[in-house]
Amino acid sequence: MTRFLGVRAAMRAGTEIQALAFTTEASKAYMAGFRRDGGSVKAQLDQRDTTFGDYRTKKE
């Protein structure tokens, strides 16, 4: 039981940060791309994530 201390607080903090992130210009522009371009979710995520070169878009 003690290993889960702070999980609720972390989830709440994450939720607050996510809510704030949706109001940034970068987030608004990214979401507008879905509506404007009508592309697939995968294509939009690839475009966003390739810049970072990690996880699923990492070049092997």
GIVENSUL-V415336 format. One record per residue. N is the residue number from 1. RES is the residue in one small letter. SS is DSSP state (h for helix, s for strand, l for the rest). OMEGA is omega as a letter, one per 40 degrees, with the letter a starting at -180 (none if undefined). BURIAL is + if it has 9 or more other ideal C-beta (glycine too) atoms within 8 Angstrom, else -. Layout:
n=N res=RES ss=SS omega=OMEGA burial=BURIAL
n=N res=RES ss=SS omega=OMEGA burial=BURIAL
This chain:
n=1 res=m ss=l omega=a burial=-
n=2 res=t ss=h omega=a burial=-
n=3 res=r ss=h omega=i burial=-
n=4 res=f ss=h omega=i burial=-
n=5 res=l ss=l omega=i burial=-
n=6 res=g ss=l omega=a burial=-
n=7 res=v ss=h omega=i burial=-
n=8 res=r ss=h omega=i burial=-
n=9 res=a ss=h omega=i burial=-
n=10 res=a ss=h omega=i burial=-
n=11 res=m ss=h omega=i burial=-
n=12 res=r ss=h omega=i burial=-
n=13 res=a ss=h omega=i burial=-
n=14 res=g ss=h omega=i burial=-
n=15 res=t ss=h omega=i burial=-
n=16 res=e ss=h omega=a burial=-
n=17 res=i ss=h omega=i burial=-
n=18 res=q ss=h omega=i burial=-
n=19 res=a ss=h omega=i burial=-
n=20 res=l ss=h omega=a burial=-
n=21 res=a ss=h omega=a burial=-
n=22 res=f ss=l omega=a burial=+
n=23 res=t ss=l omega=a burial=-
n=24 res=t ss=l omega=i burial=-
n=25 res=e ss=h omega=a burial=-
n=26 res=a ss=h omega=i burial=-
n=27 res=s ss=h omega=i burial=+
n=28 res=k ss=h omega=i burial=+
n=29 res=a ss=h omega=i burial=-
n=30 res=y ss=h omega=a burial=+
n=31 res=m ss=h omega=i burial=+
n=32 res=a ss=h omega=i burial=-
n=33 res=g ss=h omega=i burial=+
n=34 res=f ss=h omega=a burial=+
n=35 res=r ss=h omega=a burial=-
n=36 res=r ss=h omega=a burial=-
n=37 res=d ss=h omega=i burial=-
n=38 res=g ss=l omega=a burial=-
n=39 res=g ss=l omega=i burial=-
n=40 res=s ss=l omega=i burial=-
n=41 res=v ss=h omega=a burial=-
n=42 res=k ss=h omega=a burial=-
n=43 res=a ss=h omega=i burial=-
n=44 res=q ss=h omega=i burial=+
n=45 res=l ss=h omega=i burial=-
n=46 res=d ss=h omega=a burial=+
n=47 res=q ss=h omega=a burial=-
n=48 res=r ss=h omega=a burial=-
n=49 res=d ss=h omega=a burial=+
n=50 res=t ss=l omega=i burial=-
n=51 res=t ss=l omega=a burial=-
n=52 res=f ss=l omega=i burial=-
n=53 res=g ss=l omega=i burial=-
n=54 res=d ss=l omega=i burial=-
n=55 res=y ss=h omega=a burial=-
n=56 res=r ss=h omega=i burial=-
n=57 res=t ss=h omega=a burial=+
n=58 res=k ss=l omega=i burial=-
n=59 res=k ss=l omega=a burial=-
n=60 res=e ss=l omega=none burial=-
